[in-house]
């Protein structure tokens, strides 16, 4: 595995260090082209500064920039734009689903500073964003966007936080998903949808009204109507009253942490918060077919247009992200198209080096639970064509990491798009 450190000069000039990465989405899958052959391409931002409360997030900006420098542009546009091209990810009228982890609270959830930074930039589409951004989650009965755990007592041992707002952000008692939707972005097309209340509702293939789930093979996927009036059906697309349109994009944005059985929760296992455990297949997902089930969700339902792993804080000794001794601040964001490579890399090079009592479960080369999890997903996805015609992979020799230092990026002050909001 080769790591490339991108310099201040590279940022300013916008020079690509490794060639192009073609765009890919859940319907029109385009083969990616790499200067380095068939290695899986990952993008790592290190040394994200402690967030300062602004809408923009320096680490997220650096990530969007390093992706763009290597051909994966955030915006689909014909305008000249550092982060845009005609092959970009998000078009002006797209419905953008952002899958976050809100089954838990504290550091066990997706960092909302980074989430705010991502939403902030999407809203700045150079053609004027006219679609909708929908933050969604299925916490399987204990999810919530208010920062207070639902349906469980996992934090009862800590009464000072058990019944209070406590989330993963610098403002730990404020910046919930609800706060983002109803306060920060209240005048913009940003909404949320919690799938927990409809996880046991299963609907017919011709039901375009009821919020619930459909089943394909032994995988379930959500269908619901957003606050913006968009009928979202994850496999088919956006129902417009007569047919399904392809203007649906999916960004997979998990927090990285320990999990028993599979070793970690990352890009792959995060799909457990998309499907419904009420579909009758929960037993095989815990854990003998965990990887296969994740692979099916990706291959049979929808390939994420982008996976971003939140490693600002990681929980190397808990999945609930509490108490603080079980968490560690790494100040990293990692992204890519290949979810298997992402989980392998983050396990081996971010979680495993932290040590701790669970360290043996974070080595993707020796812990059988994690090996089987990654291999199950990899084998299923690759036996069904890979992603965009390319195989998903494990192993350092099969992964190429583009690395940038966010502190360097901040000092370089590269060109940034015109702001819509006061940052």
PyMOL commands that set and color helices and strands:
alter all, ss='L'
color gray80, all
select helices_A, chain A and resi 8-13+58-69+106-108+112-122+159-162+177-184+196-198+269-273+277-279+282-285+290-301+324-326+339-354+359-362+368-383+396-398+406-412
alter helices_A, ss='H'
color red, helices_A
select strands_A, chain A and resi 2-6+40-46+75-76+84-85+95-100+132-137+190-194+212-216+219-225+231-233+237-239+244-245+248-253+255-259+263-265+306-315+328-336+399-405
alter strands_A, ss='S'
color yellow, strands_A
deselect
rebuild
show_as cartoon
